[in-house]
Amino acid sequence: MTEKLFYEDPFLKEFSAAVLNCREEKGLWIATLDRTAFYPEGGGQPADHGTLGNVRVFDTKEKNGEILHFCEGPLKAGETVQGVIDWARRFDFMQQHSGEHIVSGILCGKFGCDNVGFHIGHELVTIDFNAELSTEDVLFVENLANQYIWEDRAIQIQWPSPAQLEAMEYRSKKALSGAVRIVSWPGADCCACCGTHVRSSGQVGMVKLISCQKFRDGVRIEMAAGGRALKWANQMAGQNTRVSQLLSAKPGETAAAVERLQKDLYTLRGRVAELEEGDFVRKAEALAGKGDALLVEGPMSGESLRKLCGLVKEKCGGRCAVFAGADGSFQYAIGQDGGDLRGLAKALNEQLNGRGGGKPEFVQGSVKASESEIRAFF
């Protein structure tokens, strides 16, 4: 059994330990120590990284009471090594995990639901609850959680006896056996947990509940705590500053400026659609009764491409092929009443480096070819 120093002092950054064993598997080395401050992956919290001597530790797992250190190089059994934890990584996880406890405890207490999933991701934390929550509910919980954090309440950790555990009320996502570790944030949460945490709620700094989306029978909340919350806030502030500069609007008035821009864009699109429709009608009229038609146009939307093809096909009395694009890359739409264009589309794609297909009377796709190559094909 490896002595778990991370439980004795989660703020321990360096330690010395004896190497019990080190074996090689598929070009990697797995070392066990008599004692370690490296936290193994578990309970939703990722594993610690760091170094043992001059060897980098890139993963840590627990199996049958042993902590397995996955290393990039060998360690000698019997030697004493100095372990150094990647402290920035560990403290970040401690902030996220502690913030999740506080948020989940308050939310479950207020809304009578359960935390049914928890994961510390690379950028955000996700928490799943088996209840439907509104945006107002989430903001309410966020406010209460931050008030609790700013009160700087101390954490309480205990290993209760079976009898004591039986009398306790605590959260747990699964049935438990053996020794159970209870992590309490008095007034906010009491939960069975094997992770590492900060000493007091003030060290979480703050929590930000970023999104709440429907997930299975409840919701999934994205959260950032501590340094991640500050980073997220700075990113959002930077985005808003850039938007305000682009719109020549004050930072607090960007939403209203975007709404005005959307109205102007909607009006402009309507006008462009009218002009485009008139242009398409004129082109179709000019080809009335002239049989097969080929048009090579500048870039346009897929909807406009299909509309032009349809108008010309109705007037020309034959097959209509419209290509839209530039610089050797074109989208195409080809139509013919009563025809079967699938063979044409296959040959077109083969010769002009294209892809696409469709129904007998209408095909569409794209080609990587010049205008001259397109005209030569037809």
C-alpha positions as semicolon CSV with decimal commas, in nm:
position;residue;x (nm);y (nm);z (nm)
1;M;0,000;0,000;0,000
2;T;0,136;0,341;-0,099
3;E;0,120;0,611;0,169
4;K;-0,100;0,886;0,027
5;L;0,067;1,212;0,118
6;F;-0,186;1,412;-0,087
7;Y;-0,446;1,334;0,180
8;E;-0,217;1,433;0,467
9;D;-0,131;1,766;0,301
10;P;-0,286;1,853;-0,037
11;F;-0,054;2,157;-0,052
12;L;0,260;1,941;-0,042
13;K;0,454;2,026;-0,357
14;E;0,773;1,824;-0,303
15;F;0,854;1,500;-0,120
16;S;1,108;1,220;-0,103
17;A;1,020;0,853;-0,142
18;A;1,175;0,511;-0,195
19;V;1,121;0,340;-0,531
20;L;0,962;0,000;-0,467
21;N;0,944;-0,118;-0,826
22;C;0,976;0,010;-1,183
23;R;0,873;-0,198;-1,483
24;E;0,871;-0,127;-1,854
25;E;0,557;-0,163;-2,065
26;K;0,550;-0,075;-2,435
27;G;0,837;0,172;-2,409
28;L;0,703;0,339;-2,093
29;W;0,800;0,289;-1,730
30;I;0,556;0,238;-1,442
31;A;0,695;0,308;-1,097
32;T;0,557;0,244;-0,747
33;L;0,678;0,427;-0,437
34;D;0,642;0,372;-0,064
35;R;0,482;0,718;-0,037
36;T;0,365;0,979;-0,286
37;A;0,207;1,323;-0,320
38;F;0,096;1,246;-0,678
39;Y;-0,283;1,226;-0,690
40;P;-0,411;0,945;-0,916
41;E;-0,694;1,004;-1,160
42;G;-1,030;0,944;-0,994
43;G;-1,361;1,093;-0,884
44;G;-1,377;1,324;-1,184
45;Q;-1,036;1,478;-1,104
46;P;-0,748;1,427;-1,352
47;A;-0,415;1,284;-1,242
48;D;-0,117;1,481;-1,120
49;H;0,188;1,534;-1,341
50;G;0,539;1,629;-1,236
51;T;0,882;1,471;-1,195
52;L;1,053;1,195;-0,997
53;G;1,420;1,279;-0,989
54;N;1,500;1,380;-1,346
55;V;1,219;1,171;-1,496
56;R;0,890;1,325;-1,606
57;V;0,568;1,174;-1,470
58;F;0,288;1,217;-1,726
59;D;0,009;1,014;-1,562
60;T;-0,085;0,868;-1,224
61;K;-0,336;0,592;-1,152
62;E;-0,436;0,377;-0,853
63;K;-0,473;-0,001;-0,861
64;N;-0,534;-0,221;-0,557
65;G;-0,402;0,042;-0,318
66;E;-0,085;0,109;-0,518
67;I;-0,023;0,442;-0,688
68;L;0,120;0,383;-1,035
69;H;0,344;0,658;-1,171
70;F;0,371;0,651;-1,552
71;C;0,717;0,782;-1,636
72;E;0,912;0,872;-1,948
73;G;1,225;0,699;-1,818
74;P;1,334;0,427;-1,573
75;L;1,381;0,455;-1,199
76;K;1,601;0,219;-0,995
77;A;1,426;0,004;-0,734
78;G;1,554;0,081;-0,384
79;E;1,674;0,433;-0,459
80;T;1,531;0,743;-0,295
81;V;1,392;1,002;-0,534
82;Q;1,269;1,357;-0,498
83;G;0,918;1,407;-0,628
84;V;0,794;1,743;-0,752
85;I;0,429;1,803;-0,832
86;D;0,319;2,020;-1,125
87;W;0,168;2,263;-0,877
88;A;-0,008;2,494;-1,124
89;R;-0,197;2,191;-1,260
90;R;-0,280;2,052;-0,914
91;F;-0,397;2,384;-0,768
92;D;-0,616;2,445;-1,071
93;F;-0,782;2,107;-1,019
94;M;-0,825;2,179;-0,647
95;Q;-1,000;2,507;-0,728
96;Q;-1,227;2,341;-0,984
97;H;-1,310;2,044;-0,761
98;S;-1,379;2,258;-0,456
99;G;-1,590;2,500;-0,662
100;E;-1,790;2,207;-0,799
101;H;-1,863;2,084;-0,445
102;I;-1,994;2,422;-0,339
103;V;-2,207;2,471;-0,651
104;S;-2,346;2,115;-0,648
105;G;-2,419;2,119;-0,277
106;I;-2,609;2,447;-0,294
107;L;-2,792;2,358;-0,616
108;C;-2,897;2,011;-0,500
109;G;-3,008;2,152;-0,168
110;K;-3,216;2,430;-0,323
111;F;-3,378;2,227;-0,601
112;G;-3,395;1,880;-0,448
113;C;-3,197;1,708;-0,724
114;D;-2,879;1,503;-0,763
115;N;-2,542;1,557;-0,924
116;V;-2,523;1,264;-1,168
117;G;-2,204;1,353;-1,353
118;F;-1,887;1,558;-1,309
119;H;-1,580;1,608;-1,526
120;I;-1,286;1,850;-1,510
121;G;-1,204;1,923;-1,874
122;H;-0,909;2,103;-2,027
123;E;-1,083;2,442;-2,017
124;L;-1,414;2,401;-1,834
125;V;-1,584;2,181;-1,576
126;T;-1,910;2,005;-1,666
127;I;-2,168;1,906;-1,403
128;D;-2,483;1,708;-1,480
129;F;-2,801;1,735;-1,270
130;N;-3,123;1,534;-1,296
131;A;-3,348;1,841;-1,285
132;E;-3,468;2,105;-1,527
133;L;-3,318;2,444;-1,444
134;S;-3,377;2,787;-1,594
135;T;-3,122;3,058;-1,658
136;E;-3,261;3,241;-1,356
137;D;-3,211;2,930;-1,140
138;V;-2,847;2,902;-1,247
139;L;-2,776;3,270;-1,179
140;F;-2,939;3,232;-0,837
141;V;-2,709;2,941;-0,750
142;E;-2,403;3,119;-0,891
143;N;-2,469;3,417;-0,664
144;L;-2,514;3,199;-0,353
145;A;-2,199;2,998;-0,434
146;N;-1,985;3,310;-0,468
147;Q;-2,126;3,457;-0,148
148;Y;-2,022;3,135;0,026
149;I;-1,675;3,148;-0,131
150;W;-1,620;3,504;-0,014
151;E;-1,710;3,406;0,342
152;D;-1,388;3,199;0,333
153;R;-1,533;2,896;0,511
154;A;-1,290;2,619;0,612
155;I;-1,319;2,268;0,467
156;Q;-1,380;1,968;0,694
157;I;-1,258;1,619;0,602
158;Q;-1,325;1,303;0,801
159;W;-1,319;0,924;0,776
160;P;-1,630;0,827;0,977
161;S;-1,688;0,484;1,123
162;P;-1,962;0,271;0,963
163;A;-2,197;0,368;1,244
164;Q;-2,118;0,738;1,208
165;L;-2,156;0,716;0,832
166;E;-2,496;0,550;0,868
167;A;-2,620;0,850;1,067
168;M;-2,481;1,111;0,826
169;E;-2,654;1,281;0,534
170;Y;-2,416;1,319;0,243
171;R;-2,411;1,323;-0,137
172;S;-2,272;1,032;-0,337
173;K;-2,312;0,935;-0,703
174;K;-2,271;0,560;-0,636
175;A;-2,294;0,292;-0,367
176;L;-1,987;0,288;-0,141
177;S;-1,805;0,018;0,050
178;G;-1,500;0,015;0,278
179;A;-1,354;0,331;0,429
180;V;-1,542;0,638;0,310
181;R;-1,390;0,986;0,300
182;I;-1,641;1,264;0,368
183;V;-1,562;1,616;0,245
184;S;-1,775;1,892;0,398
185;W;-1,815;2,257;0,318
186;P;-2,030;2,351;0,621
187;G;-2,348;2,522;0,512
188;A;-2,301;2,430;0,147
189;D;-2,215;2,064;0,089
190;C;-2,138;1,727;0,244
191;C;-2,017;1,467;-0,003
192;A;-1,826;1,140;-0,023
193;C;-1,516;1,230;-0,224
194;C;-1,162;1,103;-0,284
195;G;-1,026;1,420;-0,447
196;T;-0,798;1,702;-0,330
197;H;-0,934;2,040;-0,231
198;V;-0,831;2,385;-0,113
199;R;-0,821;2,456;0,260
200;S;-1,092;2,722;0,263
201;S;-1,356;2,843;0,022
202;G;-1,182;3,177;-0,026
203;Q;-0,901;2,996;-0,211
204;V;-1,152;2,903;-0,484
205;G;-1,165;3,275;-0,566
206;M;-1,491;3,270;-0,760
207;V;-1,709;3,047;-0,973
208;K;-1,873;3,133;-1,303
209;L;-2,156;2,916;-1,439
210;I;-2,108;2,969;-1,809
211;S;-2,388;2,770;-1,970
212;C;-2,684;2,547;-1,887
213;Q;-2,812;2,310;-2,156
214;K;-3,067;2,031;-2,155
215;F;-2,893;1,696;-2,116
216;R;-3,074;1,362;-2,095
217;D;-3,337;1,395;-1,818
218;G;-3,188;1,712;-1,672
219;V;-2,923;1,972;-1,752
220;R;-2,548;2,002;-1,804
221;I;-2,381;2,310;-1,657
222;E;-2,041;2,437;-1,771
223;M;-1,843;2,599;-1,491
224;A;-1,510;2,770;-1,438
225;A;-1,357;2,840;-1,098
226;G;-1,058;3,033;-0,969
227;G;-0,792;3,105;-1,232
228;R;-1,007;2,955;-1,505
229;A;-1,294;3,191;-1,418
230;L;-1,057;3,489;-1,440
231;K;-0,918;3,366;-1,772
232;W;-1,271;3,321;-1,912
233;A;-1,375;3,668;-1,791
234;N;-1,067;3,824;-1,953
235;Q;-1,137;3,643;-2,281
236;M;-1,498;3,765;-2,284
237;A;-1,391;4,119;-2,197
238;G;-1,135;4,112;-2,477
239;Q;-1,396;3,990;-2,724
240;N;-1,639;4,261;-2,615
241;T;-1,371;4,530;-2,644
242;R;-1,295;4,418;-2,998
243;V;-1,665;4,416;-3,090
244;S;-1,716;4,761;-2,941
245;Q;-1,427;4,896;-3,148
246;L;-1,557;4,736;-3,470
247;L;-1,906;4,877;-3,409
248;S;-1,789;5,213;-3,272
249;A;-2,002;5,147;-2,966
250;K;-1,930;5,171;-2,594
251;P;-1,844;4,834;-2,430
252;G;-2,173;4,834;-2,242
253;E;-2,375;4,903;-2,557
254;T;-2,248;4,634;-2,795
255;A;-2,568;4,425;-2,784
256;A;-2,782;4,719;-2,892
257;A;-2,531;4,801;-3,168
258;V;-2,544;4,443;-3,297
259;E;-2,925;4,452;-3,299
260;R;-2,915;4,768;-3,511
261;L;-2,663;4,605;-3,743
262;Q;-2,885;4,297;-3,779
263;K;-3,184;4,513;-3,876
264;D;-2,976;4,698;-4,135
265;L;-2,843;4,368;-4,270
266;Y;-3,193;4,221;-4,293
267;T;-3,308;4,524;-4,493
268;L;-3,000;4,510;-4,715
269;R;-3,043;4,138;-4,783
270;G;-3,401;4,199;-4,887
271;R;-3,290;4,465;-5,133
272;V;-3,010;4,246;-5,272
273;A;-3,255;3,958;-5,315
274;E;-3,487;4,183;-5,518
275;L;-3,201;4,298;-5,742
276;E;-3,072;3,943;-5,782
277;E;-3,418;3,815;-5,872
278;G;-3,451;4,082;-6,141
279;D;-3,109;3,997;-6,281
280;F;-3,192;3,625;-6,291
281;V;-3,523;3,691;-6,471
282;R;-3,347;3,904;-6,735
283;K;-3,085;3,634;-6,796
284;A;-3,357;3,369;-6,827
285;E;-3,559;3,584;-7,071
286;A;-3,249;3,639;-7,286
287;L;-3,209;3,261;-7,327
288;A;-3,576;3,185;-7,389
289;G;-3,623;2,912;-7,652
290;K;-3,248;2,880;-7,728
291;G;-3,210;2,523;-7,601
292;D;-2,921;2,402;-7,384
293;A;-2,763;2,681;-7,179
294;L;-2,434;2,714;-6,990
295;L;-2,374;3,006;-6,751
296;V;-2,054;3,073;-6,558
297;E;-2,116;3,331;-6,283
298;G;-1,935;3,485;-5,991
299;P;-1,972;3,346;-5,637
300;M;-2,328;3,317;-5,506
301;S;-2,516;3,123;-5,242
302;G;-2,637;2,770;-5,307
303;E;-2,996;2,891;-5,293
304;S;-2,928;3,159;-5,556
305;L;-2,744;2,906;-5,774
306;R;-3,041;2,670;-5,774
307;K;-3,286;2,954;-5,833
308;L;-3,097;3,082;-6,141
309;C;-3,071;2,729;-6,279
310;G;-3,444;2,674;-6,237
311;L;-3,545;3,005;-6,402
312;V;-3,319;2,953;-6,705
313;K;-3,428;2,587;-6,742
314;E;-3,792;2,692;-6,759
315;K;-3,719;2,942;-7,039
316;C;-3,445;2,785;-7,251
317;G;-3,633;2,466;-7,336
318;G;-3,331;2,238;-7,282
319;R;-3,065;2,154;-7,030
320;C;-2,934;2,436;-6,808
321;A;-2,595;2,423;-6,635
322;V;-2,494;2,705;-6,401
323;F;-2,148;2,732;-6,242
324;A;-2,078;2,992;-5,972
325;G;-1,738;3,069;-5,822
326;A;-1,389;3,193;-5,905
327;D;-1,017;3,103;-5,898
328;G;-1,064;2,748;-6,020
329;S;-1,331;2,650;-5,767
330;F;-1,696;2,643;-5,870
331;Q;-2,029;2,519;-5,738
332;Y;-2,267;2,385;-5,999
333;A;-2,636;2,316;-6,052
334;I;-2,766;2,138;-6,365
335;G;-3,132;2,077;-6,451
336;Q;-3,327;1,930;-6,741
337;D;-3,698;1,849;-6,751
338;G;-3,749;1,485;-6,845
339;G;-3,376;1,418;-6,863
340;D;-3,136;1,191;-6,676
341;L;-2,831;1,392;-6,574
342;R;-2,661;1,136;-6,349
343;G;-2,427;1,011;-6,621
344;L;-2,335;1,369;-6,709
345;A;-2,261;1,446;-6,345
346;K;-2,038;1,139;-6,314
347;A;-1,837;1,234;-6,623
348;L;-1,819;1,597;-6,509
349;N;-1,685;1,500;-6,167
350;E;-1,428;1,261;-6,316
351;Q;-1,291;1,509;-6,569
352;L;-1,308;1,830;-6,364
353;N;-1,204;1,697;-6,021
354;G;-1,553;1,735;-5,885
355;R;-1,800;1,578;-5,648
356;G;-2,177;1,577;-5,635
357;G;-2,487;1,413;-5,776
358;G;-2,861;1,414;-5,738
359;K;-3,181;1,305;-5,907
360;P;-3,233;1,232;-6,280
361;E;-3,366;1,582;-6,359
362;F;-3,138;1,779;-6,126
363;V;-2,779;1,742;-6,002
364;Q;-2,551;1,970;-5,800
365;G;-2,197;1,970;-5,664
366;S;-1,859;2,135;-5,701
367;V;-1,553;2,117;-5,928
368;K;-1,190;2,223;-5,908
369;A;-1,144;2,361;-6,258
370;S;-1,106;2,685;-6,456
371;E;-1,384;2,848;-6,655
372;S;-1,215;2,748;-6,981
373;E;-1,201;2,385;-6,870
374;I;-1,571;2,395;-6,781
375;R;-1,666;2,541;-7,119
376;A;-1,444;2,290;-7,299
377;F;-1,620;2,002;-7,123
378;F;-1,961;2,117;-7,243
